[in-house]
Amino acid sequence: MKIVVFALIALALFAIYRYRTAPKPAKGDQEDQVPLHRVGAVYESLRNTGSDGSFAVFMPGSTAGAPDVQFSIQRGRVGLDWLLIGDANIRGQEAFEKLLDSEEASYREQELNGVRFVRTEDERAPQLCRRVLEEIFEVDPQGAVTLIVESFQWPPKHD
């Protein structure tokens, strides 16, 4: 079980690192962006087509050090994760936990192989993620964020 969780975290960290250090596309090329109103659709697609180790990372910026939040599947359950890596995410932990507390959403801090993260498996994870993006990351409700997906169907086939 711990190996699956470690693999998920390692894969997410690797994807974030690769994305942030990769050359940026030339002007006119399209980055993977998702409007905030589609956060729920990302969650549903992950839940319906993903498996343990699948994840979706939302980043309001594409520069090194930008904060992020993710959905992931662990032990067959989709959750909202706040990885405690990078200065922006470490500084934002208290705000994330206050937001969850304000919604009476249960969460737990976990550590695996030296990587800490806060996770909620609350059924309102899509709404909580939107609130994180809008209130903590200050993304315009009509705006979009960078999306990194791993091991699930996105966009959904019916799109």
N, C-alpha and C positions, 0 to 999 in steps of 0.2 A: 504494500500500500504506500509506504513512504517513497519507494522508488518511483511510483506513478506521479506522486505530487512533486518530487524533485525533478522528474523529467519535464513536467508541465512548466515549472518555474524556470528551469534552465532553457527550455525552448522559447518561452516568452522573453527572457532576458536576451537571448541570442537574436531573436527577431527584432527587438527594439534596437539593439546595438547595430545590427546590419542595416536597418532602415536609416538610423541616424548618421551612420558613417558612410553610407553609399553616396555616390555622386548624385546630385539633384538633377531631375530631368531638365532638358532644354526647354526654353520658353515655348509654349504651345503644346508640349506633352502634358498629359493629364496624370496627376497624382491620384491615388485612391482616396477619394473624399466621400464622406457620407453626411447628409444633412441631419441635424439633430432630430428631426421628426421621424427619421428611419432607425433610431437606436433600438426601438422595440422590434423592428423587423430583423435586425442583426441578431438580437437575443433569440427570437423565435427560430431563425434559420440555424443558429448554433445548437439550440435545444433539439431541433428536429433532425438535423443531418450530421451533428458532431458526435464525438465520443471522448472518453477520457484522454486528456492531452490537447484537445481542440481549444482554441481561444480566439478572441477578438480584442485588439488593443485600440483604444481611442486616444488620440493625441491632439490637443488644440494647436500645436505648433510642430514644425518639422526640424527644429534646431536642436542641437545637443543641449541637454539639460531641461527640455520641455517636460512638463508633468504628464502623466498618463494614468489611465484607469482601464481595467479590462474585465471582460466576461471570460470565464473558463469553465471547463467541465472537470470535476474531480469526483471520483467514486460514483459516477453516473449522475451527479447533481451539478446544475449550472449555478454559478455564483458570481458575485461582483467582487473583484480583488483590487486592493490598493497595495502595490508592491513598495516596500520600504527600501528602495534603491534610488539613488539620485537625490541631490539636494532638494529639488522642488517637491518630490513626493515625501521625503522625510519631514520637511517643514510643513507639509499639508496634512499630515496624519491627524492632528488634532481637529482640524476643520472637517475632515472626512468622518471621523468618529462622532463629532457633534451633530453633523447632518444625520447620521444613522440614528443617534440617540433621539433627535427631534422627531423622527418617524417611528420611534420605538421598534427599530429593526435590530434583531439580534446579530451579533458579529463576534468574531474571535480573532485574536492575533496569533499567528502561527510562525514557527521558525523551522526551517528545514535546511540542513547543511549550511548554516550561517546566513541564509536569506530569510528575512522577516517579511511578513505581509499580513494585511488585515482582510478578512473575508466575511461576506454575508451571503447567505443562501436564501434570503428573503424573497418571497414570490413577487415582490414589487421591484426587483432588481432593475428592470428597464427604466422605471420612473426614477429610481434612486440614481442611476447612472446619468440620466438627463439632468437631474438637479445638480450633481457633481459638476457636469460640464458647464452648466449655466451659472451656478452660484459660486463654485470654488475656482473653476478655470475661467470664468467670466466670458464664455462664448455666447454670442448673440443667439437668442432662441430661434431665429430664422437662419442662422449660420450653419457651417459645416466643420467637421474635424477630419483629421487624417485617420484612416482605418487600416489596420494590419490584421489579416485573417490567416488562420492556420488550421488546416484539416477539417473544414466544413464547407458546404456549398454557399458561396456568396458571389454575386447576388443570387437570390433564390431563383429557381428555374421558372417560376411563374411571373417574374418581373419582365 
